[in-house]
Amino acid sequence: MDTSTTAPLSDAQVEHFLEKGYVVLERCFDAEQAAPIVDEAWQRLGVDRDDPTTWDRPRVHLSSRAHVDAERFAPTAFHAACQLLGGRERVQTPWEWGDGIIANLGVGADRPFEPPSARVGGWHKDGDFFRHFLDSPEQGLLTIVLWTDVLSRGGGTFVATDSVGVVARFLAERPEGVLPDALQQTRLVEHCRRFEELTGEQGDVVLMHPFMLHATSQNVLRAQRLITNPPLSLREPMDFDRPDAGDFSPVERAVLNGLGVDRLDFRPTAPRETVVPERLRASAGATTR
């Protein structure tokens, strides 16, 4: 078997993920593959990509109209994600990447750049559509797909690289789960001390732990910055008490490391719950009016 395909991450990359909560995969797709999605995004944005004077909105989140199958479009990213989640059999497939581009065309360009820190606004844990438990399967991994180059001070995502343990401890202490609104009101980032700015080139894909706290950064360069964040779900909740410790996925191991234990018999004390997020309620209201 060609393990470079089924397990493309090196031991060093897995260790980096365990230590910092993310790993960057370079050149998962090329400019020719990206062109249809990028060209359509600029058309939908209704601005001239080469003329920043036409960029009338600093941030736009387009809705998804079309999807590509990540396994075919970017197989290295797909197999690396499966590796971090313990194998393809644990992953909800197909993993579809939508064209709901998030354009940062000048957020905060009217003020000096502020490096990543707990003082920066907007820190959050993703997941506005479910009750959060320590073992929640809805978001096995978070991702950043770079459809354009992302330059330093040009809208790169800020991450708190010690936040996995912070979030893990918070959720472990609340087996009844936490609704997304309550979770976002909790300033967990104030317990973090390590922060980074993620940058890269078109075609790169960042795989992040689902407990990674992150935030949008300023694009003081007013550079073209188009990304998407397609999450990858698990078929079943995470398991922190597997009979064979060798079967823990790196995502599960990162949680156990953050809790400072070798294993944990975690059992939710409330039912899992789907939540209709405000963004969808607002959209539905606009449609019916």
C-alpha positions, 0 to 999 in steps of 0.5 A, a space after each residue: 500500500 502507498 502510505 504516502 497517499 493514505 497517510 501523507 502527514 509525516 510524524 513531524 507534521 502530526 507532532 506539530 498538530 498535537 503541539 500547535 493545533 494545526 498543520 499546513 499542507 502546501 500546494 494541494 491544488 493549482 491555479 488552473 483548478 482554482 480559476 473557475 471558483 475564483 473567477 466566479 467569486 469575483 463576478 459575484 462580488 461585483 468588483 474589479 479584482 485588480 482595482 481596489 478602488 472598486 472594493 466597496 465592502 471590506 468583508 463579504 461571505 458569499 453563499 455556496 452554490 456549487 461544490 467539489 469533492 475534496 477527495 478528487 479535487 485535493 486528495 492530499 488534503 483529504 487523506 491528511 484530514 482522514 489521518 488526523 481523524 483516525 482513518 477514512 472509516 471514521 469520516 463523514 464522506 463525501 467531504 464537499 468544499 463549497 464556493 461560499 468564498 469569504 472575501 477580506 478586501 480590507 478589514 481594518 485597513 483604516 487603522 494600524 495593524 494589530 498583531 495577534 493577541 487576546 486583545 484582538 476582537 472576534 476570537 471564537 470557536 466555530 460551530 453555531 449549529 449544534 450544542 457543544 460537547 467534549 466529544 462532538 462529531 459535528 466538526 472533526 476538523 476545521 479547515 482554511 482553503 486558500 483560494 488566493 495567496 494570503 500575506 502577512 498583514 493581508 487578512 491571514 487568520 489569527 490562531 491561539 495555538 494553546 487553545 485546544 487544552 483551554 477549550 477541552 477543559 471548559 467542555 470537560 467540566 460541562 458534560 451537559 453541553 454548551 449552546 453556541 451563543 453561550 460559548 461565544 460569550 465566554 472569553 476563553 481566549 483570555 486563558 491563552 498565551 500563544 498566538 500566530 498569524 496564518 499565511 500561505 499561498 494559493 492552493 495551501 490548506 490548513 487543517 485545524 483542531 476543532 477546538 482551535 480558537 481563531 479570529 479574522 485579522 486586518 487586511 491593511 495591505 488591501 490584498 486580494 484574500 479569498 478563503 473558504 472554511 469547509 468543516 469535516 464531520 465524524 460519523 460518530 462522536 470522539 472516543 477518549 476511552 478506546 481499549 487500545 490507546 494506539 487507536 486514538 486519533 491525533 485529534 483525540 490525543 490532542 484533547 487528552 493532552 490538553 486535559 493532562 490525562 491518558 484516557 477519559 470515560 466522557 459521557 454527555 449528560 444531555 441530549 445532542 442538539 441541533 441549533 438553527 443559527 441566527 445567520 440562517 434564521 435571518 436568511 429565512 426571514 429575508 426569503 419570506 418577506 
